[in-house]
Amino acid sequence: MTGVAGAVAEIRAVSRDDLARDVAVGLGDADVQLRDLVHLHVDALTTALELGAPELLAEQVRWEATRLRGLGLDLEALDVRRAVLRALGPHLSAPATSRVRLLHGEVAHLVADPVAPTGPELPAGAAAYLRAALTLRRTEAVGVVEQALRRGASAAEVTLGILQPAQVEVGRLWQAGHITVAQEHFISAVTQTCLALVATSTDQVSARATSRLVASAVGTEGHDLGLRMLCELLQDEGWETEFLGAGVPGPDLVSFVAAVEPEVVALSVTLPAALASARETIGLLRADPACRDVRVLLGGRAVDAKPELARTLGADGWAPGPAEAIALCRGWATPASPPAADDGSRASRRERALAELVRRYEFEERNVEGALELLAAQMRLTPDELIERLAPPRG
């Protein structure tokens, strides 16, 4: 009897373009977006078979149901499943066909429960940001973030309380067909601008970073905002982060990791078809003596459908969002070494300079950071120059 590997090989031997065309013809619609949807369906089907994870195809089918409505097509996700099975039939052996039918039966059971048509209620800041961005008012959307920062909101509060929930809702709106690809790209670009604004607004001085993270999106699609948020927030906690984006070949990623020696590699996987690449990349990391001890963190929509896959693919952990990823990274961080008694580092000199301001000018301790900046400006010095005067290096 044909095993799973054999069934997967038979499906992969079929031309994706020919299959998508046959399915579209069978459904009576040649829309290019429908053919793209069929491509994704077959990729999810193949990956679900290979990994024994019908949840992956179930998530794809849920997405298809809302996407078909958004495209205005008079079709149901069940129509697509049946059309794919009919188109595959002539190319598959009887055992492989049976496995595909069994998988579709499991998927039908998983998607039987209705999905809520609306998303969760957004926090006030995220709702205001999204209202402005959806109506293409870039300046007003950025202003929501600027106002939060002026009120003293931290990088985490802005990122996790405004930008992240807004982007999640953007994805839901696009999936449901309520916004266009152009609108989705516009809002994502505004969010990129706001992330840069958050990064430049933080002016904290911390000890030398002791931990490092390398982040990359698996595959060629560019859904990487979650990784960017993680990198920005970890930098705010004193980490060094290297964001590589998408489309980095596995061997190249391994070479980079071996060179920079991070504690954590974060990989994001959006499409089920990219899970195989994630497993291959993790395998390459484990096989390299310079990388085998690095912690691998996996996230993204493809993994969210079945979090247990993270371990199956060889990762050390899974996180559904930046906040959970940060919690894991904190546990994997390299502890900072205590400073030596005669430490003459910049951080140590700054602490001594602040103490000298409190003693000499009787500044309140809670205001001394701002006083340092103000006094330096009045004396036409940089903060570092003032620190050198107040607390020169110990010889």
N, C-alpha and C positions, 0 to 999 in steps of 0.2 A: 504493500500500500504506500502511496506517495506520502511522505512525511511533510512537516511544515516547511522545511527547507526546499523540498521539491516544489511545493505549491507556490512558494514565494518566487522561486526561479522561473516557473512557468508564467506567472503574472508579469514579472519584469522583462520577459522575452517579448512581450507584446508591445508594439509601438504605441507610445502614449498619445501621439498626435492622431494616429489612425483610430485609436480607441475613443478619444474625445470626439472626433468627428462622427463616428458611428453612433455614439450615445446621443449626441446633439440631434442627429438625423432621426433617431428613434423617438426622441422626445418632441420632434416637430419644430425645433428652434435652433438656428445656427448662430445664435448670439455668441460673440467671442468670450464674453464673461462667463457664459454657461460652460464653454469648453474649458476655460481656466478652472472653474469649479470642479469639473470632472477630473482634471489632472490632480487636483488636491484630494479629491475623494479616493482615487486609486492609490495615491501615495499613502494616505492614512490607512487604507485597507491593507496594503502590503506591510506597513510598519506594525499595525495591530496584530496581524498574523505572525510576523517574525518575532515579536516580543511577547506574544500571548497576552495582549492588553486590549480587549475589545473597547475599553473606556476611551481609547484614542479615536477610534472610528465613531463612537457615540458622540464625542465632543464635536467631531467634524460634521456629523449629521445634524446636530443641534444648530451649528453655525449655518449649515446649508439651508435649514428651514427658514431662518430669518433673512438670509441673504437672497433667497429666491423671491421672498415677498418684497425685499428692497429693490430688486431688479424689475419688479412689476411683471414677473413671469407667472403664468397660470399653471404652476407646477408645485408638487410637494416633494419633500425630501425622499419619501418612499418611492416616488416615480424615478428619481435619480438612481436609487439603490437597485431597483428592478432593471432599469435600462443598462446599468453597468454590468449586472450579472448576465443579461442577455448578450451584450456585446462581447463579454469575456468567454461565454460558453464555447464557441467554436475553437478557441485557442487552448482550452484547459482539458486535462484528463478528468475522468469521472471522480477519482479521489480528490483532486484539487478543487473541483467544482463543489464537492460535498463539504470541504473545509470552508470555502467561501460562504456557502449557504448557512452553515452552522454559525459562522461569525456574524452574519447578518441577523440571524435569529437572536443571538446574545445582545446585539446592538439594539434591536427592536425592543427587547425587554428593558434595557438601560434607559432608553429615551421615552419610555411610556409615560413617565411623570411629566406634567406640563412645566415649562420654564416661565418664571415671572416675566411679564412683558416690559416691566420698567425696572430700572436700576435702583440701588439704595439712595436714600436722601443724602445729598451732598452737604458737607459743612458750609457755613455761610460764605467763607472766603473762597472756597472752591467754586461754589455756585455763582458768585459774582464774577470771578475770573472767567468761568466758562461762558456765562451770558455775553460778556464782552467779546471773547474770542470767537464764539459762534456767529456773531454779527459783524465779524471782520474788523472790530475796533481794537487794533493792536495796542495803541497807546493806552487806552483805558484798561486793557487786560494787564499790561505791564505795570500800570499804576496801582492795581490791586496788590501786587507783590511789593512794590516800592513802599506803599503805605504800611503794609504789615511790617516791613523791615524798619521803617522809621519808628513804629510803635515799640520796637524792641524784640520782635519775634526772632527766634533763633533759626538757623539754617534748616534744622530738622522740622520745626513747626511750619515753616513755609513750604518745604518740599513735601512733607508727608500730610500736611493739613490742607494744602491748596493745590499744588501741581499734580501730585500723584492721583488723588481721587478724580480730579478733572480729566486727566488723561485716560483713566480707566473708563470713565463715562463716554469719552470721545470714541474709544474703541467699540463700546456697546452701540452707540448711535450709528457708527459707520456700518457695523455688522447688520443692524436692523434696516439699513438703507435710508436713514433719516438725514445723513449728511454725505457729501460727495468725497471722493478721494482727494480732490483739491482742498476742500475744507479741512480734512484730517491732516493733510500735510502742512497747511497754513498754521493750524493750532499747535502741531508738534514743533514747528519752527519757532513760534512764540514761546513755547515752553523751554526750548533750548536757550533762547535769549534770557529768559527769567532764571534759568539755572546758572548761567554765567553771572548774572546780576547778584544772585545769592552768594556765589563763590567769592566775588570781589568785595562783598559787604562785610565778610568776616575778617576781623583783624586781631586774631588771637595769637599769642606767642606761646608756643609749647616746646617741650623738650624735643630733642632730635627723635624723629620717627623711628620706632623699633620694629614696625610691621609693614608689610607691603602686600598689595593685591594687584593682580593682573585680570582684566575683564575683557571678554570677547563674546560677541553674538555668533552662534554656530550657524553656518549656511551663508547665503548671499543676501537674504532679505535684511532690511535695516531697522528692525524693531529693537532699538537699543536704549530707549529713554530710561527704562528701569535700571539698566547697568550704569548709565550716566549719573542717575540720582544716587545710586549706591556709592559710586566713586566720590562724588562731591561730599556726601555725608561722612564717609570714612576719613576724607581729608580733614574735615572739620574736627574729627576726633584724634587727629595726629598721625594718620596713616599716610604712606606714600601709595598712590594708585596710578596704574598705567591702563588707560582705556585704548583698546586696539580696534574697536568697531567690529564689523562683520566681514566675512569673506577671507579670513586668515586661514591658510592651509594648516592642517594639523601638525606636520613636521616643522613648519615655520614657527607656530605657536610654541612648540616644545623647545626649540632652540632659544626663543626669546625668554621663556620661563627659566631655562637653565642659566641664562646670562644674568638675569636680574634677581634670581633666588627669592621669590615671594613666599609668604606664608600661605596665601590663598590664591587660587585661580577660580574666577567666577565665570560660568558659561550660561548663556541664555539661549533657550530653544523655543521658538514660536511654532514652527510647523512640525507635525509628526515625522515627516520625511527626514528631517534633520537629526532625529534622535540617533539614527545609525551613525552619522558623522560624529555626534557627541560621544558615543561609545568608543568609536575608533580613536578619537582624540584623547580621551581619558586613558585608553589602553596604551597609547604612545607615551603619555606622561608617566604612567606606572612602570613602563619598560625602561625608561631612561634613568640611570643611577642618580643623575643630578636633579631629577624632578619627582622621583617616586614617593617622597615623603610630603610633598605639597598637598594641602587640603584642597579638594575640588568641591565647589558649591554650584549646584544646578538650579535653574529657575526658568520661568517662561511658560506660556500657555500650554505647550505640548506636554510639559512635565506636570503642570497643575492638574491635568485630567486624571493622572494616576501617580501621586507622589512617590509610591514605592519604587517606581522605575529608576529614581535617582540612585538607589543602592544597586539595583540590577545592572545599571550602566557603569557602575564602579565609582560613583561620586561619594563624597563623605557626608553630604547633607543636601537638603532641598529647602528653598524659601519661596513663599508665594509673593513676596514683595520686599522692598528695600529695608523696612523696619525689621522684619524677621531675619533678613540676611545680615544686618548689622549685629543682631544679637548673637548669631552663630560666629561671626568674625571676631567678636570680642572674646569669645571662649577660645578661639584659635590663635589669638595674638601672642606675640613674643613679649614676655614681661619686660618692662623698662628696668634698666640697671639703676640702682640708687646712686646719686651723685657722690663723688669723692668729697672728703672734708674740705679740701682746698680747691674745690672746683672753680675755675675761672671762666667758665663758659658764658656765652651771651645771656642764656636764660638765668643763670645764677647772678650775673651782674645786674640784670634787670630787677630781680627780687631785692637785691641790696640797695639799688637806686630808689625803688619805691619805698623801702623802709626809711631811707635817708630823707625823702620828701615828707613822710609822716613826722619824723623827728624834728627836722629843721623848720618846716613851714606849717606844721600842725594840721596838715590835710587829714580829713577823715579817711580811714582805710577803704571804705566802700567807694570813695570818689577819686582815689589816688591814681588809677589808671588814666582817667580823663585829664586829671591835673598834669600828668607827665606830658601828654600831648599838647595841652594848652601852654604850659610853661616853655616847652621847646619852641613852639611857634612864636611866642613873645620874644624869646631870646634869639630868634632867627637861626635855630639849630634844628637838626633832625633829631628825632627821639633817640637814635643810637648815639649821636654825639653828646646829648645831654646825659645819657646813661654812663658814657665814658668819663664825664666830668664828676658825676656823683659817686660812681663806683668803679674806679679804674681796675684793670686786672691786677690780681694779687701776684706779686713777684715772690 
